[in-house]
Amino acid sequence: MCEPLDMDLAMEDFEFTQDEWKQINALEISFSIASINNDALVESDSESMQLPKKKRRLVIASDSDSDSESAENFVAANISQNDRISSKWSRPKRRQPSVIPFTEFEGMKPPYSNLLKEAGPDHYYDLLVPEEILEMIAEQTNLFASQNITARQTKPGSRSHSWKPTNKTEI
C-alpha cells in the first residue's frame, strides 16, 4: 500500500487575487462533488489511498458573495461526470504488462571504458563529433566566405578583405 503524499503547503507563500481564490474554491467544490459521485463507483473492498487533510483557507469576503456562488454553480453544471477526477485509487483490475529487468552492464562498454578511464571532456567530444565533420564544416565555411567576398561589393575597410581560410583545428 502506498504511503500518503505529503502535500502540506503553506498558503502564506502564495499571493492570489480575489478572482484566483474564487477559481480555486470552485475547483475544490468540483473535486468534492466528483469525490462524492465517485464513492459509489469504487468497490468497498479495494484499497484506497489516504489523502492529506485539507488546510482551511482564509477567504476574504468580497462585496458580492453571489459571484462565488454563481461560479460554484457554473462549475458544478459544466463539468461532466467523465471529466471529474476521482480522489480514491484502486488496484488495476486488468492484466498489467510485465516489467523486463535490465541485466546488462551499466556504463560504458569495456573497450571505451579502458581507453577513457582518465580522459577529459575533449576526448568524449571526439567520440561524438568525428574529425570528418569538422573538416566538412571548415571546407563549407571557406567556400561560403569565398563566394560572399567575390559576389558582394564590399567597402575598402571591411573585415571581409582580411579573411583567412579556416581549418578543422580552428573549428
DSSP file (Angstrom, degrees, kcal/mol; ACC not computed):
  #  RESIDUE AA STRUCTURE BP1 BP2  ACC     N-H-->O    O-->H-N    N-H-->O    O-->H-N    TCO  KAPPA ALPHA  PHI   PSI    X-CA   Y-CA   Z-CA
    1    1 A M              0   0    0      0, 0.0     2,-0.1     0, 0.0    48,-0.0   0.000 360.0 360.0 360.0 138.1    0.0    0.0    0.0
    2    2 A C        -     0   0    0      1,-0.1    48,-0.3     3,-0.0     3,-0.1  -0.409 360.0-116.9 -74.9 146.6    1.3    3.4   -0.9
    3    3 A E        -     0   0    0     -2,-0.1    -1,-0.1     1,-0.1     2,-0.1  -0.546  41.1 -95.6 -76.1 148.5    2.2    6.0    1.8
    4    4 A P        -     0   0    0      0, 0.0     2,-0.2     0, 0.0    47,-0.1  -0.383  42.5-111.1 -64.6 143.5    0.1    9.2    1.7
    5    5 A L        -     0   0    0     45,-0.3     2,-1.1     1,-0.1    -3,-0.0  -0.524  20.1-128.8 -75.4 141.2    1.7   12.0   -0.2
    6    6 A D        +     0   0    0     -2,-0.2    -1,-0.1     1,-0.1    45,-0.0  -0.775  43.4 156.2 -92.5  97.5    2.9   15.0    1.9
    7    7 A M        +     0   0    0     -2,-1.1     2,-1.0     2,-0.1    -1,-0.1  -0.098  16.1 143.1-112.9  33.2    1.3   17.9    0.1
    8    8 A D        +     0   0    0     46,-0.0     2,-0.4     2,-0.0    -2,-0.1  -0.653  23.9 174.1 -79.4 104.0    1.2   20.3    3.0
    9    9 A L        -     0   0    0     -2,-1.0     2,-0.7    46,-0.0    46,-0.1  -0.894  34.3-122.4-112.8 142.8    2.0   23.7    1.6
   10   10 A A    >   -     0   0    0     -2,-0.4     3,-1.7     1,-0.2     4,-0.1  -0.744  15.5-154.8 -82.6 118.7    1.9   26.9    3.5
   11   11 A M  G >  S+     0   0    0     -2,-0.7     3,-1.4     1,-0.3    -1,-0.2   0.658  88.1  74.9 -70.5 -14.3   -0.6   29.2    1.7
   12   12 A E  G 3  S+     0   0    0      1,-0.3    -1,-0.3     3,-0.1    -2,-0.0   0.721  85.0  66.7 -68.5 -18.2    1.2   32.2    3.0
   13   13 A D  G <  S+     0   0    0     -3,-1.7     2,-0.4     2,-0.0    -1,-0.3   0.586  96.7  65.7 -77.0  -9.7    3.9   31.5    0.4
   14   14 A F    <   -     0   0    0     -3,-1.4     2,-0.5    -4,-0.1     0, 0.0  -0.870  68.3-148.8-117.2 146.9    1.5   32.3   -2.4
   15   15 A E        +     0   0    0     -2,-0.4     2,-0.4     0, 0.0    -3,-0.1  -0.965  23.3 177.8-114.1 120.5   -0.2   35.5   -3.4
   16   16 A F        -     0   0    0     -2,-0.5     2,-0.1     4,-0.0    -2,-0.0  -0.915  23.8-129.7-122.1 147.4   -3.6   35.2   -5.0
   17   17 A T     >  -     0   0    0     -2,-0.4     4,-2.1     1,-0.1     5,-0.2  -0.409  36.0-102.9 -82.7 169.8   -6.1   37.7   -6.3
   18   18 A Q  H  > S+     0   0    0      1,-0.2     4,-2.0     2,-0.2     5,-0.1   0.891 123.9  51.9 -61.6 -39.3   -9.7   37.5   -5.2
   19   19 A D  H  > S+     0   0    0      1,-0.2     4,-2.2     2,-0.2    -1,-0.2   0.890 108.1  51.2 -65.1 -38.6  -10.6   36.1   -8.6
   20   20 A E  H  > S+     0   0    0      2,-0.2     4,-2.5     1,-0.2    -1,-0.2   0.888 108.0  52.3 -66.2 -37.7   -8.0   33.4   -8.3
   21   21 A W  H  X S+     0   0    0     -4,-2.1     4,-2.8     2,-0.2    -1,-0.2   0.911 108.7  51.2 -61.7 -41.3   -9.3   32.5   -4.8
   22   22 A K  H  X S+     0   0    0     -4,-2.0     4,-2.4     1,-0.2    -2,-0.2   0.916 110.8  47.8 -62.4 -42.2  -12.8   32.1   -6.4
   23   23 A Q  H  X S+     0   0    0     -4,-2.2     4,-2.3     2,-0.2    -2,-0.2   0.906 111.9  49.7 -65.2 -41.1  -11.4   29.8   -9.1
   24   24 A I  H  X S+     0   0    0     -4,-2.5     4,-2.5     2,-0.2    -2,-0.2   0.931 112.0  47.9 -62.6 -45.7   -9.6   27.7   -6.6
   25   25 A N  H  X S+     0   0    0     -4,-2.8     4,-2.3     1,-0.2    -1,-0.2   0.897 110.4  52.3 -62.3 -39.8  -12.7   27.4   -4.4
   26   26 A A  H  X S+     0   0    0     -4,-2.4     4,-2.2     1,-0.2    -1,-0.2   0.900 110.3  48.3 -64.0 -40.0  -14.7   26.5   -7.4
   27   27 A L  H  X S+     0   0    0     -4,-2.3     4,-2.5     2,-0.2    -2,-0.2   0.909 110.0  51.7 -65.7 -41.6  -12.2   23.7   -8.4
   28   28 A E  H  X S+     0   0    0     -4,-2.5     4,-2.3     1,-0.2    -2,-0.2   0.905 110.1  49.4 -61.3 -40.3  -12.2   22.4   -4.8
   29   29 A I  H  X S+     0   0    0     -4,-2.3     4,-2.6     2,-0.2    -1,-0.2   0.914 110.1  50.6 -64.8 -42.0  -16.0   22.2   -4.9
   30   30 A S  H  X S+     0   0    0     -4,-2.2     4,-2.3     1,-0.2    -2,-0.2   0.887 111.1  48.6 -64.9 -37.1  -16.0   20.4   -8.2
   31   31 A F  H  X S+     0   0    0     -4,-2.5     4,-2.4     2,-0.2    -1,-0.2   0.882 110.7  51.2 -68.7 -36.9  -13.4   17.9   -6.8
   32   32 A S  H  X S+     0   0    0     -4,-2.3     4,-2.3     2,-0.2    -2,-0.2   0.917 111.0  47.8 -64.4 -42.3  -15.6   17.4   -3.7
   33   33 A I  H  X S+     0   0    0     -4,-2.6     4,-2.5     1,-0.2    -2,-0.2   0.913 111.9  50.2 -63.2 -42.2  -18.6   16.8   -5.9
   34   34 A A  H  X S+     0   0    0     -4,-2.3     4,-2.3     1,-0.2    -2,-0.2   0.889 109.5  51.7 -63.3 -38.7  -16.6   14.4   -8.0
   35   35 A S  H  X S+     0   0    0     -4,-2.4     4,-1.2     2,-0.2    -2,-0.2   0.919 110.7  47.3 -64.0 -44.0  -15.4   12.6   -4.9
   36   36 A I  H  X S+     0   0    0     -4,-2.3     4,-0.5     1,-0.2     3,-0.3   0.917 115.4  45.6 -63.9 -43.3  -19.0   12.2   -3.6
   37   37 A N  H  < S+     0   0    0     -4,-2.5     3,-0.4     1,-0.2     4,-0.3   0.836 114.1  48.4 -69.8 -32.4  -20.2   10.9   -7.0
   38   38 A N  H >X S+     0   0    0     -4,-2.3     4,-1.3     1,-0.2     3,-0.7   0.616  90.1  80.4 -86.3 -12.1  -17.3    8.5   -7.4
   39   39 A D  H 3< S+     0   0    0     -4,-1.2     3,-0.2    -3,-0.3    -1,-0.2   0.869  92.2  52.8 -59.1 -35.2  -17.5    7.0   -4.0
   40   40 A A  T 3< S+     0   0    0     -4,-0.5    -1,-0.3    -3,-0.4    -2,-0.2   0.766 106.1  54.6 -71.4 -24.4  -20.3    4.8   -5.3
   41   41 A L  T <4 S+     0   0    0     -3,-0.7     2,-0.4    -4,-0.3    -1,-0.2   0.772  91.8  81.3 -81.3 -26.6  -18.1    3.6   -8.2
   42   42 A V  S  < S-     0   0    0     -4,-1.3     2,-0.1    -3,-0.2     6,-0.0  -0.646  86.0-117.9 -85.5 133.1  -15.2    2.4   -6.0
   43   43 A E    >   -     0   0    0     -2,-0.4     3,-0.9     1,-0.1    -2,-0.1  -0.394  15.0-131.1 -69.3 146.1  -15.6   -1.0   -4.5
   44   44 A S  T 3  S+     0   0    0      1,-0.2    -1,-0.1    -4,-0.1    -2,-0.0   0.775 103.5  54.7 -71.1 -25.4  -15.6   -1.1   -0.8
   45   45 A D  T 3  S+     0   0    0      2,-0.1    -1,-0.2     0, 0.0     2,-0.2   0.549  86.8  99.5 -87.9  -5.2  -13.1   -3.9   -0.5
   46   46 A S  S <  S-     0   0    0     -3,-0.9     2,-0.2     1,-0.1    44,-0.0  -0.498  82.0-107.3 -80.3 150.5  -10.4   -2.2   -2.7
   47   47 A E        -     0   0    0     -2,-0.2     2,-0.4    41,-0.0    44,-0.1  -0.527  36.9-158.2 -73.9 140.7   -7.5   -0.4   -1.0
   48   48 A S        -     0   0    0     -2,-0.2     2,-0.3    42,-0.1    42,-0.1  -0.918  17.3-115.3-122.7 151.1   -7.8    3.3   -1.2
   49   49 A M        -     0   0    0     -2,-0.4     2,-0.5    40,-0.2    40,-0.1  -0.642  28.3-126.6 -83.2 135.6   -5.1    5.9   -0.9
   50   50 A Q        -     0   0    0     -2,-0.3   -45,-0.3   -48,-0.3     3,-0.0  -0.718  23.2-148.1 -84.1 125.7   -5.3    8.2    2.1
   51   51 A L        -     0   0    0     -2,-0.5     3,-0.1   -47,-0.1   -45,-0.1  -0.651  24.4-101.1 -90.2 149.0   -5.3   11.9    1.1
   52   52 A P        -     0   0    0      0, 0.0    -1,-0.1     0, 0.0     2,-0.1  -0.328  46.8 -94.4 -65.5 152.5   -3.8   14.5    3.4
   53   53 A K        -     0   0    0      1,-0.1     2,-0.2    -3,-0.0    -3,-0.0  -0.403  43.9-110.3 -67.9 143.1   -6.2   16.6    5.4
   54   54 A K        -     0   0    0     -2,-0.1     2,-0.3    -3,-0.1    -1,-0.1  -0.476  24.5-130.8 -74.2 142.4   -7.2   19.9    3.8
   55   55 A K        -     0   0    0     -2,-0.2     2,-0.3   -46,-0.1    -1,-0.1  -0.713  26.4-112.7 -87.0 144.7   -6.0   23.1    5.3
   56   56 A R        -     0   0    0     -2,-0.3     2,-0.4     1,-0.0    -1,-0.0  -0.619  31.3-141.7 -76.6 134.6   -8.5   25.7    5.9
   57   57 A R        -     0   0    0     -2,-0.3     2,-0.8   -46,-0.0    -1,-0.0  -0.760  11.8-122.7 -98.7 143.9   -8.0   28.7    3.6
   58   58 A L        -     0   0    0     -2,-0.4     2,-0.6     2,-0.0    -2,-0.0  -0.770  31.2-166.4 -84.2 115.1   -8.6   32.2    4.8
   59   59 A V        -     0   0    0     -2,-0.8     2,-0.7   -38,-0.0   -41,-0.0  -0.914  12.4-145.3-108.7 123.3  -11.1   33.7    2.4
   60   60 A I        -     0   0    0     -2,-0.6     2,-0.1     1,-0.0    -2,-0.0  -0.779  24.8-125.8 -87.9 119.4  -11.6   37.4    2.4
   61   61 A A        -     0   0    0     -2,-0.7     2,-0.1     1,-0.1     4,-0.1  -0.394  24.7-150.3 -68.2 137.4  -15.2   38.1    1.7
   62   62 A S        -     0   0    0     -2,-0.1     3,-0.2     2,-0.1    -1,-0.1  -0.399  31.5 -96.4 -97.9 179.7  -15.9   40.5   -1.1
   63   63 A D  S    S+     0   0    0      1,-0.2     2,-0.6    -2,-0.1     3,-0.1   0.830 117.5  45.6 -65.2 -31.3  -18.7   42.9   -1.7
   64   64 A S    >   +     0   0    0      1,-0.1     3,-0.9     2,-0.0     4,-0.5  -0.836  56.4 170.3-120.7  96.6  -20.5   40.4   -3.8
   65   65 A D  T 3> S+     0   0    0     -2,-0.6     4,-1.5    -3,-0.2     3,-0.3   0.664  74.6  76.0 -72.5 -16.2  -20.6   36.9   -2.4
   66   66 A S  H 3> S+     0   0    0      1,-0.2     4,-2.6     2,-0.2    -1,-0.2   0.776  83.7  65.5 -67.9 -24.1  -23.0   35.9   -5.1
   67   67 A D  H <> S+     0   0    0     -3,-0.9     4,-2.1     2,-0.2    -1,-0.2   0.926 102.7  45.9 -61.9 -44.2  -20.2   35.8   -7.6
   68   68 A S  H  > S+     0   0    0     -4,-0.5     4,-2.3    -3,-0.3    -1,-0.2   0.883 112.6  50.9 -67.8 -36.7  -18.6   32.9   -5.8
   69   69 A E  H  X S+     0   0    0     -4,-1.5     4,-2.4     2,-0.2    -1,-0.2   0.908 110.8  48.0 -65.9 -40.7  -21.9   31.1   -5.6
   70   70 A S  H  X S+     0   0    0     -4,-2.6     4,-2.4     2,-0.2    -2,-0.2   0.866 111.0  51.8 -68.4 -33.7  -22.6   31.6   -9.3
   71   71 A A  H  X S+     0   0    0     -4,-2.1     4,-2.6     2,-0.2    -2,-0.2   0.908 109.5  49.7 -66.0 -41.1  -19.0   30.3  -10.0
   72   72 A E  H  X S+     0   0    0     -4,-2.3     4,-2.5     1,-0.2    -2,-0.2   0.921 113.0  46.3 -62.5 -44.0  -19.7   27.2   -7.9
   73   73 A N  H  X S+     0   0    0     -4,-2.4     4,-2.1     2,-0.2    -2,-0.2   0.895 111.8  51.8 -65.1 -39.8  -23.0   26.6   -9.7
   74   74 A F  H  X S+     0   0    0     -4,-2.4     4,-1.9     2,-0.2    -2,-0.2   0.932 112.1  45.4 -62.4 -46.8  -21.3   27.2  -13.1
   75   75 A V  H  X S+     0   0    0     -4,-2.6     4,-1.3     1,-0.2    -2,-0.2   0.935 113.5  49.1 -63.5 -46.7  -18.5   24.7  -12.3
   76   76 A A  H  < S+     0   0    0     -4,-2.5    -1,-0.2     1,-0.2    -2,-0.2   0.861 115.6  44.5 -61.7 -35.9  -20.9   22.1  -11.0
   77   77 A A  H  < S+     0   0    0     -4,-2.1    -1,-0.2    -5,-0.2    -2,-0.2   0.801 117.1  42.8 -79.3 -29.2  -23.2   22.4  -14.0
   78   78 A N  H  < S+     0   0    0     -4,-1.9     2,-0.7    -5,-0.2    -2,-0.2   0.493  89.9  87.2-103.6  -3.8  -20.5   22.4  -16.7
   79   79 A I  S  < S-     0   0    0     -4,-1.3     5,-0.0    -5,-0.1     2,-0.0  -0.862  72.5-141.2 -97.4 118.6  -18.1   19.7  -15.6
   80   80 A S    >>  -     0   0    0     -2,-0.7     4,-0.8     1,-0.1     3,-0.6  -0.281  22.2-109.2 -75.2 164.0  -19.3   16.4  -17.0
   81   81 A Q  G >4 S+     0   0    0      1,-0.2     3,-0.6     2,-0.2    -1,-0.1   0.851 118.4  54.6 -60.4 -36.4  -19.1   13.2  -15.0
   82   82 A N  G 34 S+     0   0    0      1,-0.2    -1,-0.2     3,-0.0    -3,-0.0   0.779 104.6  54.3 -70.9 -26.5  -16.2   11.9  -17.2
   83   83 A D  G <4 S+     0   0    0     -3,-0.6    -1,-0.2     2,-0.1    -2,-0.2   0.642  85.6 102.1 -82.8 -14.6  -14.1   14.9  -16.6
   84   84 A R  S << S-     0   0    0     -4,-0.8     2,-0.4    -3,-0.6   -53,-0.1  -0.426  70.4-128.8 -75.4 145.4  -14.1   14.7  -12.9
   85   85 A I        -     0   0    0     -2,-0.1     2,-0.3     2,-0.0   -47,-0.1  -0.781  16.9-129.6 -97.0 133.1  -11.1   13.3  -11.1
   86   86 A S        -     0   0    0     -2,-0.4   -51,-0.1     1,-0.1   -55,-0.0  -0.598   7.9-157.7 -79.8 139.6  -11.5   10.5   -8.6
   87   87 A S  S    S+     0   0    0     -2,-0.3     2,-0.4   -56,-0.2    -1,-0.1   0.460  74.1  74.6 -95.0  -2.0   -9.9   11.1   -5.2
   88   88 A K        -     0   0    0    -40,-0.1     2,-0.3   -38,-0.0   -40,-0.1  -0.919  67.4-154.8-113.5 138.5   -9.8    7.4   -4.5
   89   89 A W        -     0   0    0     -2,-0.4     2,-0.3   -40,-0.1   -40,-0.2  -0.797  10.2-172.6-107.8 150.5   -7.4    4.9   -6.1
   90   90 A S        -     0   0    0     -2,-0.3   -42,-0.1   -42,-0.1     3,-0.1  -0.935  34.1 -88.4-137.0 163.6   -7.9    1.2   -6.5
   91   91 A R        -     0   0    0     -2,-0.3     2,-0.0   -44,-0.1   -45,-0.0  -0.404  54.2 -96.4 -68.5 145.7   -5.8   -1.6   -7.7
   92   92 A P        -     0   0    0      0, 0.0    -1,-0.1     0, 0.0     4,-0.1  -0.366  29.3-158.9 -63.5 143.1   -5.8   -2.3  -11.5
   93   93 A K        +     0   0    0      2,-0.1     2,-0.1    -3,-0.1     3,-0.1   0.670  66.7  68.1 -99.0 -20.0   -8.3   -5.0  -12.5
   94   94 A R  S    S-     0   0    0      1,-0.1     2,-0.3     0, 0.0     0, 0.0  -0.447 100.3 -75.6 -96.4 172.2   -6.9   -6.0  -15.9
   95   95 A R        -     0   0    0     -2,-0.1    -1,-0.1     1,-0.0    -2,-0.1  -0.492  48.9-145.8 -68.8 129.5   -3.6   -7.7  -16.7
   96   96 A Q        -     0   0    0     -2,-0.3    -1,-0.0    -4,-0.1     2,-0.0  -0.690  24.5 -97.3 -96.4 149.9   -0.7   -5.3  -16.4
   97   97 A P        -     0   0    0      0, 0.0     2,-0.2     0, 0.0    -1,-0.1  -0.364  41.8-114.9 -65.3 144.5    2.4   -5.5  -18.6
   98   98 A S        -     0   0    0      1,-0.1     2,-0.6    -3,-0.0    -3,-0.0  -0.557  23.5-124.1 -80.8 145.9    5.3   -7.4  -17.1
   99   99 A V        -     0   0    0     -2,-0.2    -1,-0.1     1,-0.0     0, 0.0  -0.797  17.8-144.3 -92.5 123.1    8.5   -5.4  -16.4
  100  100 A I        -     0   0    0     -2,-0.6     2,-0.1     1,-0.0    -1,-0.0  -0.775  21.9-126.2 -88.3 121.4   11.6   -6.9  -18.0
  101  101 A P        -     0   0    0      0, 0.0     2,-0.7     0, 0.0    -1,-0.0  -0.387  15.2-122.9 -70.2 144.3   14.6   -6.4  -15.7
  102  102 A F        +     0   0    0      1,-0.1     0, 0.0    -2,-0.1     0, 0.0  -0.782  37.6 167.1 -86.4 115.6   17.6   -4.7  -17.1
  103  103 A T        +     0   0    0     -2,-0.7    -1,-0.1     2,-0.1     3,-0.1   0.382  35.3 110.8-113.0   1.9   20.5   -7.1  -16.7
  104  104 A E  S    S-     0   0    0      1,-0.1     2,-0.2     0, 0.0    -2,-0.0  -0.280  80.7 -86.5 -75.6 163.7   23.2   -5.5  -18.9
  105  105 A F        -     0   0    0      1,-0.1     2,-0.3     2,-0.0    -1,-0.1  -0.513  45.8-129.8 -67.7 131.3   26.4   -3.9  -17.6
  106  106 A E        +     0   0    0     -2,-0.2     2,-0.2    -3,-0.1    -1,-0.1  -0.616  67.0  22.0 -85.1 144.4   25.7   -0.3  -16.7
  107  107 A G  S    S-     0   0    0     -2,-0.3     2,-0.1     2,-0.0     6,-0.0  -0.573 106.0 -13.4 102.0-165.1   28.1    2.3  -18.0
  108  108 A M  S    S-     0   0    0     -2,-0.2    -2,-0.0     1,-0.1     5,-0.0  -0.437  75.1-100.7 -77.4 146.0   30.4    2.5  -21.0
  109  109 A K    >>  -     0   0    0     -2,-0.1     4,-2.5     1,-0.1     3,-0.8  -0.300  41.2-102.1 -65.1 151.1   31.3   -0.7  -22.8
  110  110 A P  H 3> S+     0   0    0      0, 0.0     4,-1.9     0, 0.0     5,-0.3   0.788 115.0  54.8 -51.1 -42.5   34.7   -2.2  -21.9
  111  111 A P  H 3> S+     0   0    0      0, 0.0     4,-1.3     0, 0.0     5,-0.1   0.929 118.6  35.6 -62.1 -38.3   36.8   -1.1  -25.0
  112  112 A Y  H <> S+     0   0    0     -3,-0.8     4,-2.8     2,-0.2     5,-0.1   0.845 111.3  60.2 -80.3 -33.9   35.9    2.5  -24.4
  113  113 A S  H  < S+     0   0    0     -4,-2.5    -1,-0.2     1,-0.2    -4,-0.1   0.875 108.5  45.0 -64.1 -34.8   35.8    2.4  -20.6
  114  114 A N  H >< S+     0   0    0     -4,-1.9     3,-0.8    -5,-0.2     4,-0.2   0.902 115.8  46.3 -72.7 -41.1   39.5    1.4  -20.5
  115  115 A L  H 3< S+     0   0    0     -4,-1.3     3,-0.3    -5,-0.3    -2,-0.2   0.881 121.0  36.9 -67.9 -38.0   40.6    4.0  -23.1
  116  116 A L  T >< S+     0   0    0     -4,-2.8     3,-1.0     1,-0.2    -1,-0.2   0.101  78.3 117.9-104.6  22.0   38.6    6.8  -21.5
  117  117 A K  T <  S+     0   0    0     -3,-0.8    -1,-0.2     1,-0.3    -2,-0.1   0.898  96.3  15.0 -56.8 -43.2   39.2    5.9  -17.9
  118  118 A E  T 3  S+     0   0    0     -3,-0.3    -1,-0.3    -4,-0.2    -2,-0.1  -0.017  99.5 134.8-120.2  28.4   41.1    9.1  -17.1
  119  119 A A    <   -     0   0    0     -3,-1.0    -3,-0.1     1,-0.1    -4,-0.0  -0.372  48.0-127.7 -80.4 157.4   40.1   11.1  -20.2
  120  120 A G    >>  -     0   0    0     -2,-0.1     4,-1.2     1,-0.0     3,-0.8  -0.346  35.9 -89.6 -93.4 179.0   38.9   14.7  -20.3
  121  121 A P  H 3> S+     0   0    0      0, 0.0     4,-2.3     0, 0.0     5,-0.2   0.819 122.1  63.0 -60.6 -32.5   35.8   16.2  -21.8
  122  122 A D  H 3> S+     0   0    0      1,-0.2     4,-2.0     2,-0.2     5,-0.1   0.853 100.5  52.5 -64.1 -33.5   37.6   16.8  -25.1
  123  123 A H  H <> S+     0   0    0     -3,-0.8     4,-1.1     2,-0.2    -1,-0.2   0.889 109.6  48.3 -68.8 -38.8   38.1   13.0  -25.6
  124  124 A Y  H  X S+     0   0    0     -4,-1.2     4,-1.3     1,-0.2     3,-0.3   0.888 110.1  52.8 -66.4 -38.2   34.4   12.4  -25.0
  125  125 A Y  H  X S+     0   0    0     -4,-2.3     4,-2.8     1,-0.2     3,-0.3   0.895 103.2  57.6 -63.5 -39.6   33.6   15.1  -27.5
  126  126 A D  H  < S+     0   0    0     -4,-2.0    -1,-0.2     1,-0.2    -2,-0.2   0.819 103.3  54.3 -61.5 -30.4   35.9   13.5  -30.1
  127  127 A L  H  < S+     0   0    0     -4,-1.1    -1,-0.2    -3,-0.3    -2,-0.2   0.864 114.2  40.4 -68.8 -34.8   33.8   10.3  -29.8
  128  128 A L  H  < S+     0   0    0     -4,-1.3    -2,-0.2    -3,-0.3    -1,-0.2   0.854 122.1  38.6 -82.7 -36.4   30.6   12.3  -30.6
  129  129 A V  S  < S-     0   0    0     -4,-2.8    -1,-0.2    -5,-0.1     5,-0.0  -0.903  81.2-151.5-120.4 101.2   32.0   14.6  -33.3
  130  130 A P    >>  -     0   0    0      0, 0.0     4,-1.3     0, 0.0     3,-0.8  -0.235  26.9-110.3 -70.0 161.6   34.4   12.9  -35.7
  131  131 A E  H 3> S+     0   0    0      1,-0.2     4,-2.7     2,-0.2     5,-0.2   0.816 114.5  65.8 -61.6 -32.0   37.2   14.8  -37.5
  132  132 A E  H 3> S+     0   0    0      1,-0.2     4,-2.2     2,-0.2    -1,-0.2   0.874 100.2  51.0 -59.8 -36.7   35.5   14.3  -40.8
  133  133 A I  H <> S+     0   0    0     -3,-0.8     4,-2.4     2,-0.2    -1,-0.2   0.932 110.5  48.0 -65.8 -45.1   32.6   16.5  -39.6
  134  134 A L  H  X S+     0   0    0     -4,-1.3     4,-2.3     1,-0.2    -2,-0.2   0.889 111.0  51.2 -64.1 -38.8   35.0   19.2  -38.5
  135  135 A E  H  X S+     0   0    0     -4,-2.7     4,-2.5     2,-0.2    -1,-0.2   0.910 110.6  49.0 -62.4 -42.2   36.8   19.1  -41.9
  136  136 A M  H  X S+     0   0    0     -4,-2.2     4,-2.6     2,-0.2     5,-0.2   0.896 110.1  50.8 -65.5 -40.3   33.5   19.4  -43.7
  137  137 A I  H  X S+     0   0    0     -4,-2.4     4,-2.2     2,-0.2    -2,-0.2   0.925 112.2  47.1 -62.8 -44.1   32.5   22.4  -41.6
  138  138 A A  H  X S+     0   0    0     -4,-2.3     4,-2.3     2,-0.2    28,-0.3   0.916 112.8  49.4 -63.5 -43.6   35.8   24.1  -42.3
  139  139 A E  H  X S+     0   0    0     -4,-2.5     4,-2.2     1,-0.2    -2,-0.2   0.924 113.6  44.9 -61.9 -46.3   35.5   23.4  -46.0
  140  140 A Q  H  X S+     0   0    0     -4,-2.6     4,-2.5     2,-0.2    -1,-0.2   0.850 111.4  53.6 -68.9 -34.1   32.0   24.7  -46.3
  141  141 A T  H  X S+     0   0    0     -4,-2.2     4,-2.4    -5,-0.2    -2,-0.2   0.928 110.7  46.5 -64.0 -44.8   32.9   27.8  -44.2
  142  142 A N  H  X S+     0   0    0     -4,-2.3     4,-2.5     2,-0.2    -2,-0.2   0.897 112.6  50.2 -64.5 -40.9   35.7   28.6  -46.5
  143  143 A L  H  X S+     0   0    0     -4,-2.2     4,-2.2     2,-0.2    -2,-0.2   0.926 111.5  48.1 -62.5 -45.8   33.5   28.1  -49.6
  144  144 A F  H  X S+     0   0    0     -4,-2.5     4,-2.3     1,-0.2    -2,-0.2   0.915 112.4  49.2 -61.1 -44.4   30.8   30.3  -48.2
  145  145 A A  H  X S+     0   0    0     -4,-2.4     4,-2.5     1,-0.2     5,-0.2   0.924 111.4  48.0 -63.8 -45.1   33.3   33.1  -47.3
  146  146 A S  H  X S+     0   0    0     -4,-2.5     4,-1.9     1,-0.2     5,-0.2   0.892 112.7  49.1 -65.5 -37.8   35.0   33.0  -50.8
  147  147 A Q  H  X S+     0   0    0     -4,-2.2     4,-1.9    -5,-0.2    -1,-0.2   0.905 114.3  45.1 -66.7 -41.0   31.6   33.1  -52.5
  148  148 A N  H  X S+     0   0    0     -4,-2.3     4,-1.9     2,-0.2    -2,-0.2   0.870 111.5  51.6 -72.1 -36.5   30.4   36.1  -50.4
  149  149 A I  H  < S+     0   0    0     -4,-2.5     5,-0.3    -5,-0.2    -1,-0.2   0.916 117.2  38.8 -67.5 -41.8   33.6   38.0  -50.7
  150  150 A T  H  < S+     0   0    0     -4,-1.9    -2,-0.2    -5,-0.2    -1,-0.2   0.822 117.7  49.2 -77.9 -30.7   33.7   37.8  -54.5
  151  151 A A  H  < S+     0   0    0     -4,-1.9     2,-0.3    -5,-0.2    -2,-0.2   0.836 104.1  63.3 -80.0 -33.4   29.9   38.2  -55.0
  152  152 A R  S  < S-     0   0    0     -4,-1.9     2,-1.0    -5,-0.2     0, 0.0  -0.621  81.2-123.2 -96.9 151.7   29.3   41.3  -52.9
  153  153 A Q        -     0   0    0     -2,-0.3     2,-0.3     0, 0.0    -3,-0.1  -0.819  39.4-166.9 -88.1 106.6   30.7   44.7  -53.3
  154  154 A T        -     0   0    0     -2,-1.0    -5,-0.0    -5,-0.3     0, 0.0  -0.671  21.7-108.5 -98.9 152.9   32.5   45.2  -50.0
  155  155 A K    >   -     0   0    0     -2,-0.3     3,-1.7     1,-0.1     6,-0.2  -0.368  31.6-111.5 -72.7 155.8   33.8   48.5  -48.7
  156  156 A P  T 3  S+     0   0    0      0, 0.0    -1,-0.1     0, 0.0     5,-0.1   0.824 117.2  48.9 -60.4 -31.5   37.5   49.0  -48.6
  157  157 A G  T 3  S+     0   0    0      3,-0.0    -2,-0.0     4,-0.0     2,-0.0   0.323  84.5 127.8 -90.7   8.7   37.6   49.0  -44.7
  158  158 A S    X   -     0   0    0     -3,-1.7     3,-1.1     1,-0.1     4,-0.3  -0.304  65.0-131.9 -69.2 147.4   35.5   45.8  -44.5
  159  159 A R  G >  S+     0   0    0      1,-0.2     3,-1.3     2,-0.2    -1,-0.1   0.680  99.3  79.3 -69.7 -16.8   36.8   42.9  -42.4
  160  160 A S  G >  S+     0   0    0      1,-0.3     3,-1.4     2,-0.2    -1,-0.2   0.815  83.9  61.9 -61.1 -30.1   35.9   40.6  -45.3
  161  161 A H  G <  S+     0   0    0     -3,-1.1    -1,-0.3     1,-0.3    -2,-0.2   0.741 101.4  52.4 -69.4 -21.6   39.2   41.7  -47.0
  162  162 A S  G <  S+     0   0    0     -3,-1.3    -1,-0.3    -4,-0.3    -2,-0.2   0.181  80.4 139.1 -98.3  17.8   41.2   40.2  -44.1
  163  163 A W    <   -     0   0    0     -3,-1.4    -3,-0.1   -18,-0.1    -4,-0.0  -0.392  32.0-169.0 -65.1 134.7   39.5   36.8  -44.3
  164  164 A K        -     0   0    0     -2,-0.1    -2,-0.1     0, 0.0    -1,-0.0  -0.982  31.1-102.9-121.6 137.7   41.8   33.8  -43.9
  165  165 A P        -     0   0    0      0, 0.0     2,-0.2     0, 0.0   -26,-0.1  -0.265  38.2-137.7 -58.9 144.9   40.7   30.3  -44.6
  166  166 A T        -     0   0    0    -28,-0.3     2,-0.3   -27,-0.0   -24,-0.1  -0.473  14.2-155.3 -98.1 171.9   39.9   28.3  -41.5
  167  167 A N     >  -     0   0    0     -2,-0.2     4,-2.1   -25,-0.0     3,-0.2  -0.848  36.5 -92.5-139.9 176.7   40.7   24.6  -40.7
  168  168 A K  T  4 S+     0   0    0     -2,-0.3   -33,-0.1     1,-0.2   -32,-0.0   0.816 121.5  57.2 -64.9 -29.8   39.4   21.8  -38.6
  169  169 A T  T  4 S+     0   0    0      1,-0.2    -1,-0.2     2,-0.2   -34,-0.0   0.911 108.6  45.5 -67.1 -41.7   41.7   22.8  -35.7
  170  170 A E  T  4        0   0    0      1,-0.3    -2,-0.2    -3,-0.2    -1,-0.2   0.882 360.0 360.0 -68.8 -37.8   40.3   26.3  -35.6
  171  171 A I     <        0   0    0     -4,-2.1    -1,-0.3   -37,-0.1    -2,-0.2   0.520 360.0 360.0 -64.3 360.0   36.7   25.0  -35.8
